[in-house]
Amino acid sequence: MLEIRDKLPSFLSKAGLDTSIPTEVNKNKKRRKIRIIIIIIIIIIIIIIIIIIIIIIMILMVTVVTIIIRYYY
């Protein structure tokens, strides 16, 4: 019984369910917040890159169309 009781806190802390140590919980919360912020920043960067690629494609399409029009007329 004592061995099981000794092993339980380590299992709980590994699973992030141990509420007896508030500092670890706070650290986990901070880490989660940091992870969420990093994910949001990565998503924003990806969206910006996609927008830039779309703008470049639009510019290329316009230039190609103008070249085609110049050659035909």
N, CA, C and O atoms as a MOPAC input file, in Angstrom:
PM7 MOZYME 1SCF
protein

 N      0.83800 1    -1.20900 1     0.00000 1
 C      0.00000 1     0.00000 1     0.00000 1
 C      0.87800 1     1.26700 1     0.00000 1
 O      0.60100 1     2.21300 1    -0.73800 1
 N      1.91200 1     1.28000 1     0.81100 1
 C      2.79600 1     2.44800 1     0.89300 1
 C      3.50000 1     2.70400 1    -0.43900 1
 O      3.65200 1     3.85400 1    -0.85100 1
 N      3.92400 1     1.64900 1    -1.10200 1
 C      4.59700 1     1.78400 1    -2.40100 1
 C      3.66200 1     2.44000 1    -3.42500 1
 O      4.06500 1     3.31500 1    -4.19200 1
 N      2.41300 1     1.99500 1    -3.41200 1
 C      1.41500 1     2.55200 1    -4.34700 1
 C      1.20500 1     4.04200 1    -4.04900 1
 O      1.12600 1     4.86100 1    -4.96500 1
 N      1.11700 1     4.37900 1    -2.76800 1
 C      0.92800 1     5.78100 1    -2.37100 1
 C      2.14100 1     6.62900 1    -2.78700 1
 O      1.98000 1     7.78500 1    -3.18000 1
 N      3.32700 1     6.07200 1    -2.70400 1
 C      4.54300 1     6.78700 1    -3.10600 1
 C      4.58300 1     6.98800 1    -4.62200 1
 O      5.07200 1     8.00700 1    -5.11100 1
 N      4.06400 1     6.00800 1    -5.35400 1
 C      4.08700 1     6.07600 1    -6.82000 1
 C      2.98900 1     6.99400 1    -7.37100 1
 O      3.14800 1     7.57800 1    -8.44300 1
 N      1.88900 1     7.12000 1    -6.64700 1
 C      0.75200 1     7.92600 1    -7.13400 1
 C      1.11600 1     9.37700 1    -7.42400 1
 O      0.78900 1     9.86000 1    -8.50800 1
 N      1.78000 1    10.10900 1    -6.50900 1
 C      2.08900 1    11.52100 1    -6.81000 1
 C      2.93100 1    11.70200 1    -8.07800 1
 O      2.71700 1    12.63900 1    -8.84800 1
 N      3.89600 1    10.78800 1    -8.28400 1
 C      4.73100 1    10.90700 1    -9.48400 1
 C      3.88900 1    10.68800 1   -10.74400 1
 O      4.06500 1    11.38700 1   -11.74200 1
 N      2.97700 1     9.71900 1   -10.69400 1
 C      2.06300 1     9.47200 1   -11.82400 1
 C      1.20600 1    10.69800 1   -12.08000 1
 O      1.03900 1    11.12700 1   -13.22200 1
 N      0.65200 1    11.27100 1   -10.98100 1
 C     -0.22500 1    12.44100 1   -11.10500 1
 C      0.53500 1    13.64100 1   -11.66200 1
 O      0.01700 1    14.35800 1   -12.51900 1
 N      1.75500 1    13.86500 1   -11.18500 1
 C      2.54700 1    15.00300 1   -11.67100 1
 C      2.91700 1    14.80500 1   -13.13900 1
 O      2.96400 1    15.76600 1   -13.90600 1
 N      3.18300 1    13.54300 1   -13.53100 1
 C      3.48500 1    13.25300 1   -14.93800 1
 C      2.26200 1    13.54200 1   -15.80900 1
 O      2.38700 1    14.07000 1   -16.91400 1
 N      1.09500 1    13.19400 1   -15.30600 1
 C     -0.14900 1    13.41300 1   -16.05300 1
 C     -0.61600 1    14.85600 1   -15.96300 1
 O     -1.51600 1    15.25700 1   -16.70100 1
 N     -0.01800 1    15.64900 1   -15.06900 1
 C     -0.40600 1    17.04900 1   -14.88900 1
 C     -1.67500 1    17.20600 1   -14.07400 1
 O     -2.37400 1    18.21300 1   -14.19000 1
 N     -1.97800 1    16.19700 1   -13.24000 1
 C     -3.20700 1    16.23200 1   -12.43700 1
 C     -2.92100 1    16.47700 1   -10.95600 1
 O     -3.84900 1    16.60600 1   -10.15700 1
 N     -1.64200 1    16.54300 1   -10.58900 1
 C     -1.26600 1    16.72500 1    -9.18300 1
 C     -1.52400 1    18.17200 1    -8.77000 1
 O     -0.85400 1    19.09500 1    -9.23300 1
 N     -2.51700 1    18.35000 1    -7.88500 1
 C     -2.89300 1    19.69300 1    -7.43000 1
 C     -2.20400 1    20.04700 1    -6.10800 1
 O     -2.35500 1    21.16600 1    -5.61900 1
 N     -1.44800 1    19.10600 1    -5.52500 1
 C     -0.80700 1    19.36600 1    -4.23200 1
 C      0.34500 1    20.35600 1    -4.37700 1
 O      0.69400 1    21.04000 1    -3.41500 1
 N      0.94900 1    20.44300 1    -5.58800 1
 C      2.06800 1    21.38100 1    -5.81900 1
 C      1.56700 1    22.48000 1    -6.76700 1
 O      1.49000 1    22.25200 1    -7.97400 1
 N      1.22400 1    23.67400 1    -6.24200 1
 C      0.67200 1    24.73300 1    -7.10300 1
 C      1.69500 1    25.31700 1    -8.07900 1
 O      1.32900 1    25.77300 1    -9.16200 1
 N      2.97400 1    25.30400 1    -7.69800 1
 C      4.00300 1    25.89300 1    -8.57700 1
 C      4.08100 1    25.13100 1    -9.90000 1
 O      4.19600 1    25.74600 1   -10.96000 1
 N      4.02100 1    23.80800 1    -9.84900 1
 C      4.07500 1    22.99000 1   -11.07400 1
 C      2.85800 1    23.26500 1   -11.94900 1
 O      2.97200 1    23.35100 1   -13.17200 1
 N      1.68600 1    23.40200 1   -11.31500 1
 C      0.44900 1    23.68400 1   -12.05600 1
 C      0.56900 1    25.04400 1   -12.74400 1
 O      0.20700 1    25.19400 1   -13.91100 1
 N      1.08900 1    26.04700 1   -11.99600 1
 C      1.27700 1    27.38400 1   -12.57500 1
 C      2.24300 1    27.33600 1   -13.75000 1
 O      2.01800 1    27.97500 1   -14.77800 1
 N      3.33000 1    26.56800 1   -13.58700 1
 C      4.30000 1    26.42100 1   -14.67600 1
 C      3.65100 1    25.79400 1   -15.90300 1
 O      3.88400 1    26.22300 1   -17.03300 1
 N      2.82400 1    24.76300 1   -15.66100 1
 C      2.11700 1    24.10300 1   -16.77000 1
 C      1.17100 1    25.06900 1   -17.46300 1
 O      1.07400 1    25.07800 1   -18.69000 1
 N      0.46400 1    25.89200 1   -16.66800 1
 C     -0.45100 1    26.88800 1   -17.23700 1
 C      0.32000 1    27.90900 1   -18.07700 1
 O     -0.10500 1    28.27300 1   -19.17300 1
 N      1.46500 1    28.36600 1   -17.54300 1
 C      2.30500 1    29.32300 1   -18.27700 1
 C      2.81400 1    28.69800 1   -19.56700 1
 O      2.82000 1    29.33900 1   -20.61800 1
 N      3.24000 1    27.44200 1   -19.48000 1
 C      3.72400 1    26.73900 1   -20.67100 1
 C      2.62000 1    26.60700 1   -21.70600 1
 O      2.85900 1    26.79300 1   -22.89900 1
 N      1.40400 1    26.28300 1   -21.25200 1
 C      0.25100 1    26.17200 1   -22.16300 1
 C     -0.03300 1    27.50800 1   -22.83100 1
 O     -0.28000 1    27.56900 1   -24.03600 1
 N      0.00400 1    28.59500 1   -22.03100 1
 C     -0.22400 1    29.94100 1   -22.57500 1
 C      0.83800 1    30.27700 1   -23.61800 1
 O      0.52300 1    30.81200 1   -24.68100 1
 N      2.09700 1    29.96200 1   -23.31100 1
 C      3.20800 1    30.22400 1   -24.23600 1
 C      3.01500 1    29.42100 1   -25.51500 1
 O      3.21100 1    29.93800 1   -26.61400 1
 N      2.62600 1    28.14100 1   -25.36900 1
 C      2.37500 1    27.28400 1   -26.54000 1
 C      1.26000 1    27.86100 1   -27.40100 1
 O      1.38000 1    27.91500 1   -28.62500 1
 N      0.16800 1    28.29600 1   -26.76000 1
 C     -0.97600 1    28.87200 1   -27.48900 1
 C     -0.52700 1    30.12500 1   -28.24200 1
 O     -0.87900 1    30.30800 1   -29.40700 1
 N      0.25500 1    30.99200 1   -27.57400 1
 C      0.75400 1    32.23000 1   -28.19600 1
 C      1.63000 1    31.89600 1   -29.39500 1
 O      1.50900 1    32.52400 1   -30.44600 1
 N      2.52100 1    30.90100 1   -29.24200 1
 C      3.42000 1    30.48700 1   -30.33500 1
 C      2.60000 1    29.96000 1   -31.50500 1
 O      2.88500 1    30.28900 1   -32.65600 1
 N      1.58400 1    29.14400 1   -31.22200 1
 C      0.71600 1    28.58700 1   -32.27700 1
 C      0.00700 1    29.71300 1   -33.01300 1
 O     -0.07200 1    29.68700 1   -34.24100 1
 N     -0.51700 1    30.71500 1   -32.27900 1
 C     -1.22100 1    31.86200 1   -32.87700 1
 C     -0.26000 1    32.63700 1   -33.77400 1
 O     -0.62500 1    33.01800 1   -34.88700 1
 N      0.97200 1    32.87500 1   -33.29900 1
 C      1.98800 1    33.60800 1   -34.08000 1
 C      2.30200 1    32.85200 1   -35.36600 1
 O      2.40100 1    33.45700 1   -36.43400 1
 N      2.46100 1    31.52000 1   -35.27000 1
 C      2.76000 1    30.68000 1   -36.44500 1
 C      1.61000 1    30.76400 1   -37.44400 1
 O      1.84700 1    30.89200 1   -38.64600 1
 N      0.36000 1    30.69400 1   -36.96200 1
 C     -0.82100 1    30.77700 1   -37.84000 1
 C     -0.85100 1    32.12700 1   -38.54400 1
 O     -1.12400 1    32.18600 1   -39.74300 1
 N     -0.57400 1    33.22600 1   -37.81400 1
 C     -0.56600 1    34.58000 1   -38.39400 1
 C      0.50600 1    34.67700 1   -39.47600 1
 O      0.26400 1    35.24100 1   -40.54400 1
 N      1.70300 1    34.12200 1   -39.19800 1
 C      2.80400 1    34.13700 1   -40.17500 1
 C      2.39800 1    33.37700 1   -41.43400 1
 O      2.64700 1    33.84300 1   -42.54600 1
 N      1.77300 1    32.20800 1   -41.26900 1
 C      1.33100 1    31.38600 1   -42.40800 1
 C      0.30700 1    32.15700 1   -43.23800 1
 O      0.37800 1    32.15100 1   -44.46700 1
 N     -0.65300 1    32.82700 1   -42.57100 1
 C     -1.68900 1    33.61200 1   -43.26400 1
 C     -1.02900 1    34.74000 1   -44.06000 1
 O     -1.39000 1    34.97300 1   -45.21300 1
 N     -0.06200 1    35.44500 1   -43.45500 1
 C      0.65100 1    36.54700 1   -44.12700 1
 C      1.38200 1    36.01500 1   -45.35700 1
 O      1.33500 1    36.63500 1   -46.42000 1
 N      2.05600 1    34.87300 1   -45.22200 1
 C      2.79100 1    34.26400 1   -46.34500 1
 C      1.81500 1    33.91800 1   -47.47300 1
 O      2.10500 1    34.17300 1   -48.64200 1
 N      0.65600 1    33.33500 1   -47.12600 1
 C     -0.36300 1    32.97100 1   -48.12600 1
 C     -0.85300 1    34.22300 1   -48.85700 1
 O     -0.99800 1    34.21300 1   -50.07900 1
 N     -1.10800 1    35.30400 1   -48.10700 1
 C     -1.57700 1    36.57100 1   -48.69800 1
 C     -0.51700 1    37.11200 1   -49.65600 1
 O     -0.84800 1    37.55000 1   -50.75700 1
 N      0.75200 1    37.08600 1   -49.25000 1
 C      1.85700 1    37.57100 1   -50.09300 1
 C      1.93000 1    36.74300 1   -51.37800 1
 O      2.09400 1    37.29800 1   -52.46400 1
 N      1.80700 1    35.41600 1   -51.25700 1
 C      1.85000 1    34.51800 1   -52.42900 1
 C      0.69000 1    34.84600 1   -53.37400 1
 O      0.87900 1    34.89400 1   -54.58900 1
 N     -0.50600 1    35.07100 1   -52.82600 1
 C     -1.68700 1    35.41000 1   -53.63800 1
 C     -1.43900 1    36.72400 1   -54.37600 1
 O     -1.74600 1    36.82600 1   -55.56300 1
 N     -0.88700 1    37.73300 1   -53.69300 1
 C     -0.59600 1    39.04200 1   -54.30700 1
 C      0.40800 1    38.86600 1   -55.44600 1
 O      0.23900 1    39.44100 1   -56.52100 1
 N      1.45500 1    38.06900 1   -55.20700 1
 C      2.47900 1    37.81600 1   -56.24200 1
 C      1.83900 1    37.13900 1   -57.45100 1
 O      2.11800 1    37.51300 1   -58.59000 1
 N      0.98700 1    36.14800 1   -57.21100 1
 C      0.28900 1    35.43700 1   -58.30500 1
 C     -0.59000 1    36.41400 1   -59.08400 1
 O     -0.62700 1    36.37400 1   -60.31400 1
 N     -1.29200 1    37.28200 1   -58.37600 1
 C     -2.16000 1    38.28700 1   -59.03500 1
 C     -1.31000 1    39.20400 1   -59.92000 1
 O     -1.68000 1    39.47800 1   -61.06100 1
 N     -0.17600 1    39.67900 1   -59.40100 1
 C      0.72200 1    40.56400 1   -60.15900 1
 C      1.22800 1    39.83100 1   -61.40000 1
 O      1.24700 1    40.39900 1   -62.49200 1
 N      1.63500 1    38.58400 1   -61.23700 1
 C      2.12400 1    37.77500 1   -62.36300 1
 C      1.03000 1    37.59400 1   -63.42000 1
 O      1.28700 1    37.70700 1   -64.61800 1
 N     -0.19000 1    37.31200 1   -62.96200 1
 C     -1.32600 1    37.13300 1   -63.88900 1
 C     -1.56400 1    38.42300 1   -64.67900 1
 O     -1.76000 1    38.38500 1   -65.89400 1
 N     -1.54700 1    39.54900 1   -63.98900 1
 C     -1.77800 1    40.86000 1   -64.63200 1
 C     -0.67900 1    41.12300 1   -65.66500 1
 O     -0.96900 1    41.55600 1   -66.78000 1
 N      0.57900 1    40.86400 1   -65.30100 1
 C      1.69200 1    41.08800 1   -66.23800 1
 C      1.56600 1    40.17400 1   -67.45700 1
 O      1.78600 1    40.61000 1   -68.58700 1
 N      1.21800 1    38.92800 1   -67.23300 1
 C      1.05400 1    37.96200 1   -68.33600 1
 C     -0.07100 1    38.41400 1   -69.26000 1
 O      0.07000 1    38.37600 1   -70.48200 1
 N     -1.17500 1    38.83700 1   -68.67900 1
 C     -2.34100 1    39.29800 1   -69.46700 1
 C     -1.95300 1    40.53400 1   -70.27900 1
 O     -2.29900 1    40.62800 1   -71.45700 1
 N     -1.24600 1    41.47400 1   -69.67100 1
 C     -0.82100 1    42.68900 1   -70.39300 1
 C      0.12900 1    42.34400 1   -71.53000 1
 O      0.03200 1    42.92100 1   -72.61300 1
 N      1.04100 1    41.41500 1   -71.29900 1
 C      1.98900 1    40.97300 1   -72.34400 1
 C      1.21600 1    40.33100 1   -73.49800 1
 O      1.48500 1    40.61500 1   -74.66500 1
 N      0.25900 1    39.46900 1   -73.16800 1
 C     -0.55900 1    38.79000 1   -74.20100 1
 C     -1.32000 1    39.84100 1   -75.00500 1
 O     -1.36400 1    39.76900 1   -76.23300 1
 N     -1.91900 1    40.81500 1   -74.32100 1
 C     -2.69500 1    41.87600 1   -74.99200 1
 C     -1.76700 1    42.69200 1   -75.89700 1
 O     -2.14300 1    43.01100 1   -77.02500 1
 N     -0.56800 1    43.03300 1   -75.42700 1
 C      0.39300 1    43.80300 1   -76.23100 1
 C      0.80800 1    43.03000 1   -77.47700 1
 O      0.95800 1    43.61900 1   -78.54800 1
 N      0.99400 1    41.72600 1   -77.34900 1
 C      1.41800 1    40.91200 1   -78.49900 1
 C      0.28800 1    40.77300 1   -79.52200 1
 O      0.54300 1    40.74300 1   -80.72600 1
 N     -0.94700 1    40.69000 1   -79.05400 1
 C     -2.07200 1    40.49200 1   -79.97300 1
 C     -2.46400 1    41.78100 1   -80.68800 1
 O     -2.89400 1    41.76100 1   -81.84200 1
 N     -2.30600 1    42.93300 1   -79.96600 1
 C     -2.75600 1    44.20000 1   -80.58000 1
 C     -1.56600 1    44.99500 1   -81.07600 1
 O     -1.73600 1    46.08600 1   -81.62000 1

